[in-house]
Amino acid sequence: MYKAEELNSGIRRMDSGTEVLDCHYPVIGISGNFREGDCTLAEAYYKSVSEAGGTPVIIPPYDDWKALVSIVDSLDGIVLSGGADIDPEFLGEEPLDCVSVNPRRDAPELMLVRLASDRQIPVLGICRGIQVLTAALGGKLYQDIRSQHDRPCIEHSQSAPRGVPSHDVRIEKDSLLYSLLGKDTLAVNSFHHQAVREVPAGFRVSAIAPDGIVEAMESVTFRPIMGVQWHPECFIMEDDRTMMPIFDWLISQASLFRRAKELHSRTIILDSHCDSPMLFDEGALFCDRNQDLLVDLHKMTAGRQDVSFMVAYLKQEERDAEFLKAATAKADRLLSLIDERIGQCKGYAAIAVTPDELWINKSKGIKSIVKGIENGYAVGIDVDNVDRFRSRGVAYMTLCHNGDNDICDSHKGNNEHNGLSDLGREVVARMNRVGMMVDLSHASEKSFWDAIECSTKPIICSHSSSRKLCDHTRNLTDDQMRSLAKSGGVAQACLYSGFLKKDGNATVNDAVRHIMHMIDVMGVHHVGIGSDFDGGGGIPGLEDASWFITLTERLMAEGMSDDDLSLVWGRNFLRVWRANI
């Protein structure tokens, strides 16, 4: 207990500046217990979090979903605490006689897990907490292990004090848990009769009791989520720090997440290429939480993304008058569809046509959607279409797609023009004049070099990665990247698996390798991100727009400064956009 003078002395020291309070401790929400009308929390939980360097706060069992979303968005990490059983109703099962439920906690905590998972927030589930994780994310539970487990059980509800271990668990040597604790056998305490029967998809068992009961699980899909069946927080109350590495891990992950959140809050987070309008054309709504879309309002919000460049994509087809007319009409229809879908989200998302509008919208909490065209096939042979598309807010046009058109040769074409055609040179000149960025993703190497030579404005490659790391004609050679940088342009790393790794089994780690290599070759002022979401992009660890904050964390772990990340996430692309208009 502090005496009054000690407290007053501490306040004076902080006020005088001789002792500065560290305001960067990550905020860890701990789910509160609920009994007899009171929300409570055992001291061991907040002491363990505090000892590891976190700032603990209690999450009460909210009935107000908006309030729950608000508090989740303020947190850097979550601990799901122990307590009563989960109501079998939430598991789709009839209750056994032994079940003792706490219905006030179940729905809010299941929602809490889903919200945290969507936002990539670090989570540690303890005892009941591992069971909440399992139920929320699609696994299965035993209501009662003694009556439902197919083997004789050891005693899982000890009578010994809470900080005293009662049985051992075996830890898998290739697990995160093993890397934290450095041992394959661990003595744990035990207070439960519900348990994990099947871990959710995307998780693995990392520790197991002698009777086969799951004692720990962890995510294998790049999410920082772990659950343990015992109570690691109790040990610190006995001055036993055996379990503190688990809390140290949580605080380390939460600290990284907090830093990434802070960066996203003060800079533009911009994805220069997605193909979601293709799915708009099939009826998908941007405002909905849509399983078919990799980019929607909810995913952009969860990933703390500000800007998405959405393209009217045109497959390369025949080039007679009828087909060319149809291609132009389709581009117009898709651009109108973008306007319509985003218009349905008034107050939450808006079409932007200038770089300054992106900052204005961000200050209002509004997502910005910018229009583009993928494939100059949309122009046909009428250069005046460039002017018309620009007047519709089109910020860039990809000169071709997978096939030669009347403008240029594609990386996947027949070298019909040996690079840019005469019409192509006219199109580039007109794009320069009206302020539409020239995009060379999908172009052949000769088309690339011709466009670099004839363009008077900096050029973009809206979704292209490194050919040195993945030998694909869609990617850029180091020489192309150097030339693009010399001319003031920018290359936006693509998140399409086959352009990151030849075998097509790329993950976020491969995306980071490409980005870092591109920075090494071009310099940090000429690299950005163009996901190709909804056009084939999306990899484990970067599955949709909700994962963008994870990419920030990965790049931070590579040693990138906040200023460099701000360049890569948007400032580089905005510089080129401004130079074009």
N, C-alpha and C positions, 0 to 999 in steps of 0.2 A: 504494500500500500504506500503510495507517495504521500508525503506530507505537503501541506499547503505551500510552504516556503520553497520546497523542491520544484513544485509545479510553477510557481511564480518565477523562479530563477530560470527555468527552462524557457518560459515564454519570453522573458527579457532577453535571453541569448538569441532567440530566433528573431525578435524584433530588432535587435541591434545589428543583425547580420553576421555575428561572429559564429553562428551555427546555422547553416542553411538546411531547411527541410527538403529532402529529396522528393520532388513531386512526380517522379517518373516510375514509382512503384506500380506494377500492373494491378488493376482492380479485379479481384476474384469474387464472384458471386457464389455463395454457398446456400443451397436449398435448405430452408428452415423446416424443422419438424412442426407438427401441429397436434396439440393435445389439449383437451378441455378448454377450447376456445382461445388458446394462446399459441403464438408462433415462438418456438424455442430453438436454441442451438447449443450443443455441448461445447465447452471451452476448448476441447482438444482440436476441433476443426479449425477455429480461427487462430489458435496458437500455432498450429503446424503451418498454415498459410503465411502467417506473419513471420515466423522463424525462417521461412524460405525466401522472404523478401517481397511478399505480396501484401496488398491492402484488402482485408476481408470485409465483405458486406453480406447481409442476409437477403436472400430472395424469398419473400413470403409466398404462400400458395395463392397466387392471384386468380380471381375469376374474370378480371378485366384483361382481355387479350391484347388490347392496344397498349395497356400499361406494361404487360409482359414483354411485348416487342420493344418498347422503349427502354426497359431496363436491360434487356439482352444487348441492345445496340450500344449501351454504355459500358459493357463489361469487356475485360480482356481475357478472362478465363472463367471456368465454372467448376465447382465441386458439387456433385450430387451426393448428399449425405445419406446416412442410414436411417432406418425407421421401420414402420409397419409394412406388411405385405402389399403387393399390388393387387387391386381388385381383379379377380379372374374375368370379370365382365370386359375389361379392356383387353384381355387375351383371347376373347371369344370362347371361354370355357365356363362350365358349371363349377361353382365353388365346392371345395372339399370342406369337411367339418372343421379342420384345423386352421383355416384361413382367418387371420385377424387383419382387417384392411383399414386403410386411412384414406377414404375417398376424396377428402379435401386436397390431397397432394397429387393424386394420380394424373388427372387431366392436365393441370398446369405443368407438371414435370415432364410428361410425355411431349407436350408442346415445346417446352424449353429445350429438350434434346433436339427436336427437329429444327427449331430455329437456329440453334448453335451449330448443328451439322451443316445447314445451308450456308452459314456465314463463315465456316472454317474456324470457329472459336475453339480453343483448346478446352477439353473436358476430361475430368477425372471422376469416375463413378466409384463410390465406396459402398460395399454391402448392398443395401437396397439400390444404391446408385448403379451398380453394374446390371442389376435386373431391370431398372428403368431404361438404361441404354439398350438392352436387349429387346425389350418390348417395343420401344419407340422406333427402332431401326429394322424390325422385321425378324428378329430371332424368336426362340421359343424358351419357355421357362418350365421348371418343375414347380407346381404349387407346393408340394411337400416331398422332399427327397426320400424320406423314409418309406413312404407308401408308393412312390412312383418310380424311384430309381431301381434299375434291374440288378443291383448288387448290394450286399450288406453295407451299411453306412457306418463310418466312424462318427464320433460325437461332434456335431457341428454347432451345438449351442452350449458353450462351456459355462461352468459355474464359477470358474476362477475369475479374479479381477480382470478388467478390460485391457489393461496394459501388459498382461501376462500371456505368452503364447501357449496354445494347447495342442497343436499338431503341426506337422511339416507339410510343405507343398513342394512339388518338383517344378522348377522353372526351365522352360525350353531355352537351350543355349543360343539359338539364333534369334532370340526375341529382343525387343526393346527393353523389356523388364530385366532380362539378364544383363544387358549392357549397363543398366542403371545400378543394379545391386551387386553385380559381379559374383554371383553364386548360383548354383543350380538347385540348391535345397535351402528353404527358408522356413523358419519357425514363425507361425502366424497365430493370431487369436481368431475366434469364430463364434458368431452369434446370428444364426439364420437357420431357416428350414426351407425357404424358397431358394432356388438356384438356377443357373443357366443350363438349359438342356441343349440348345443349339445356338451357336453364336450367329449374329446377323451376317448377311452377305457383305464381303469386304472386311471381315474381321477374322482373326485367328486366335486360338487358345494359346495363351503364353504361360499358364501355370495350372497345375492340376493336383488335387488331393490324392492320398493313397487309395481312396475308394472310387476314384474316377470322376469326382465332382469337379467341374470347372471352377478354378479359383482366380483366374485372371484372363482378360482378353485385351486385344489391341487392334487398332485399325491397320490394314495393310494397303489402304488406298490413299495414302499421303495425308489423311486427316489426323490431327493431333488429338486422338481420343483413346483413352485407356480406362479399363475398369478392373477393380480388384474386389474379391468377395469378402476379404477380411477387413479389419479396421486399422489401417496404418497410422491414423492420427492419434490413436490412444497411446502409442509408445512414447511420444515426446513428453507425456505427462509423468512418465517414470524416468525422465532424463535419459531415455534410450533413443539414440538418433539413427537406429538401423533403417527405419523407413523413410527418413528425410529425403533420400535421393528421388523418391517418387514425387514429392512436393517440389523439390528443386527442378525436376523436369517440367512440371506444370508451370512454374513461375518463369522458367526460361522460355518456354513456348509462348506464354502470355506476354512476356516482355517484347518478344519479336512481333507478335500480333499487334500490340499496342503501338509500336514504332511504325509498323506498316499502316495502321489506321490513321495515325497522325499525318503521315505523308499523303495518303489519299485525301485527307480533309483539306489540304492546302495547295494541291496541284491538280492539273487536269489529267484524268486517267482516261486515255483515248485508245480505242481499238479502230484501226484504219480500214478494216474490211470484214464484213459479215454478209451472209447471203440469206438472211431471214425472210426478205420479201418473197422468195420462192415459196415459202410455207404460208405467208400471208395469202398468196395466190390460191392456196388450198383451203383457206378458211381460218387459219390460225390467227389469234388475237394477241397483240403485243401486251395489252393490259393484264391478261390472264396469267396465272401461274401454269405454264403450258409445258407438259412433258415432251412435246414434240419440238419445241423451240430451245435452242441453246442460248439465245439472247431474248429475254423479255424483261418487262419492267421490274419484276421481282428478282430475277437473277442479277440484273445490273445493280439493283439496290444492295443485294446481299454481298456482291463482290466489290461494292463501293466504286463502281465504274461511272464515269460522267458522260462519255461520248461514244456513240457507235456510228461508224460510217456504214450505212446500209445500201447495198448496190442492187440495181435492176440488172439481173444476170440474163444474158442471152446465149443460148447454145448456138455454136456455129453450124449453120445449115447452108442450103443452096444460095446462090447469089444472083439469081435472075430477078427481074423487076418485081415479080409477085412476092418472092421471098423477102427481098429487101424492104418492100413496103410493109410487110407483116412484121419484120423485125423492128422497124421504127415504131410501129403501132404498139407492139408489145412493150417496148421500153417506156413509152408514154403511159401505158396502162399500169405498169409496175410502179412507176414514179407516183402516179395518182393513188395507187394502193398504199404506198408508204405514207403519203399525206393523210389518207383516210384513217389508217390504223393508228398513227401517232396522234391524230386529231381526237381520237376517242379517249385519250389519256390526258386531257386538258388539266393543267395544274400539276402534273407529274412528269410529263415528257413533252417536248416540243421540237419541231423542225428548226434547225439552225442553218444559216446561210453565210455567216461570217465567223472568223475566229473570236471576235469580241463577244458575240452572242453566247459562246460556250461559257465564258466566265460569268456573264450576267445570269445565265440559267443556273450555273453551279451555286451562285450566291443565293438563289431562290430555292435551292433544293430540287431543281428540275433537271431531268435527264435530257441531253441533247442528241438528236438524230440528224445526221448529215447525209444527203443523197449522193450516190455515185452511180456510174454505169460500168458494168463489166462486159466488155467486148464492143469495140468500135463498129461492129456489124450494125449497131443501132443507127449509125449515121447513114448507112447505105453509101451512096455516091454523091450525096448532097451535103456539101460542107456547111451550108446554112443551118443544118440541123444542130451543129455545134453551138451556134448562137442561141437557138431555141432551147436546147437542153440546159445551157447555162442560165438562161432566164428562168428556168424552172427550179433553180437552186442546186444543180448538179455541180459538185466541187471537183470531181476528177472523173476521168474516163480511162479504163484499161483499154489499150489500143486493140488488143485481140484476146481470144481465149484459146481453146485447144483446136486450132485449125487456122490456116491462112484466110484472111479476108481481103477486102479491097484496099485496106490501109497498109497492112504489113504482113510479114511472115510470122507465124507462131512457132514456139519451141517444138510444137508437135505438128508441123506442117510439111509442105513439100518444097520450101524455098522458092515459091512462085515468083517473088519480086526481088530476091536477093537483098532482103531487108525491107526498108520503107519503100512503098510505091510513090509515084509522083503525087497521087491523091493523098497518100499518107503524110507527105511533107506539107501539103496544103493544110491538112487537118491539124498537124502539130502547130503550124504557124497560127492558125485560127484559134486554137486552144490557148496559146500564149497570149493572143491579143484580147480574148474575152475573159481571161482569168480562170480558166479551167486547167487543173493540174493534169499533166501527162503521166499515166501510170504504165510502166513497162513490165509488170508481172505478166507471165505467160508469153512474152515476146521471145523471138529467137535472138541469138547473140548478135547477128548482123543487124536486126531491127533495133536492138538496144544501142549499138554503136552509132547507127545512123541517127537515132533520135537524140542521143547525147550531143552529137555534132550539130544538129540543126535547131535544137530548141534554144530559145533565148531566155528561158526561165528554168529554175531548178526542177528536176524530175523526181518522181517517187516510184518505188516498187512497193505497192501497198500490201503485198503478202508473198514475200520471197525469202528463202533462207540460204544457207551457205552450201555451195556445191562441194567445197573441200571436205566438209563433214558428212555430206550425203550427196553422192554423185548422181544427181537428177537434173535433167535439162530445165526444169522449172526453177532451179536454184541459181544463185549468182556466183560466178567465179570471184576469186580475190581481186583480179584485175578489174572486173566490172564494178566491184564495190569501191575500189580505190578511185576509179574514174567518176563514179556517182558522187562520192564524197567531194572530190576536187571541184565538181561542177555545182556544189552546194545542195545536192539532193539528199534523200533519205531512203533507207531500206528498212522495211517493216518485217520483222521475223514472223514467219508463218507457223501456225500450230497444227499443221496437217501432218499426221504421223509418217506418211510415205515420203515427205519432203524433209523429215528430220532424221530418219534412220532407214536404211535400205530395206531391212526386213519388215518394216512397217510396225514394229513393236516399240515405238517411242513413248517416253513418259516426260513429265515436267523436267526431269534431269537433262534430257536431250535438248529440250527447248532452251534451257539455261546455257548449255554448251554452245549452241548456235549463237545466241545473243552475245555471249562473252567473246566468241571468236569474231563476230561481226564488229564488235567494239574494238577489239585488238587491231583489226584490219582498217576500219574506216575512221575510228575515233568516236568518242561517245556522243558527239554532236550530230551524228548521221544515222542513228539506229533507232528503231521503234518497234511496235507490236502491231501485227495485223493477223488476227486469229484465224480467219476463214471459217468461223463458226457458222453452222447451218449450210456450209458448202463442202463439208468433209473434214473440217478442222475439229479438234477436240481430242485430248489424250489423257491418260491417267495422271491425275494431279493438276490438270487444266481441262476439265471436262466441259465446262460451259462458263458463262460470264461470271457466275458466282465464285469462281476460283481465282479471279485475277489478283485478289489480295495475297493468295498463296504464292503467286509468281513474284510479287514484291518481296515477300519474306525470303524466298529462295535467292533473289538477286542481292538482298541485304546480306545474306549469309556468305555470298561471294565477295563481300567487301565493298560493294558499291555504295557511294555516299548518297545522301538524300538529294543533293543537287543533281548528281548524275542520273538518279532514278527519275527525277522530275523531267529531265531532258528526254530520256527514253520513253517515258509514259505519255508525253504529249508535246512538250515544248519544241522538240525538233520538228515534228510534223507541222505544228502551227507556224513555225518560222518559214517553212517551205510554202505553206498555204498563203501566208501573208505576202511572200515574195512573188507569188503568182497573180495576186489580185491588186 
